[in-house]
Amino acid sequence: MKPLTYILIFLLALTIALSVFIVNFHDAIHILEAMTYRKHIELFEQLTSSQAEEIASLTAQIEQGQEIGQELTLQPLGEFEVTHYNINSGTGDGITKSGTKVLEGRTVAVCPEQIPLGSLIYIQDVGFRIAEDIGAGIDEFELDLYVDKTTEECYELGRLKNIKVWIIESEGK
């Protein structure tokens, strides 16, 4: 064989090895993201399955800028404009960017450069939500809440302006 053939075979083998490494590295990142996401789902379920009085108390503490416990930290993100979307938005299959099925009372679409997917957030006058989806028209300081309503009803819900939002992180994150 000619030296050029050996070089081409070597480059092909190197390309295959790099591709395998990149796929494995990408899978490892997804596993870590899934572990963090599952932790946020568990925290969300704990917070929303608590008794109504406890949630009301926690909500008041958050809105007054108070601490909510040693195991949780709050980071204010600022004031947002909030809109609403339904299953007919995007691909129309009800599957979020994070791979979950949309769920009213849990799913919110965010700008992922500002709020990472899988994050647990608290939205003033709305409650706890998980950043599960993105939207082409969502910029920084904008959120889109998933609701089980018609498109017309989504528009009727209007735009909520100057809504304070916090990201909630657990100590073990």
Secondary structure by P-SEA (a helix, b strand, c coil): ccaaaaaaaaaaaaaaaaaaaaaaaaaaaaaaaaaaaaaaaaaaaaaaaccaaaaaaaaaaaaacccccccbbbbbccbbbbbcccccccccccccccccccccccccccccccccccbbbbbccccccccccccccccccbbbbbccccaaaaaaaccccbbbbbbbbcccc
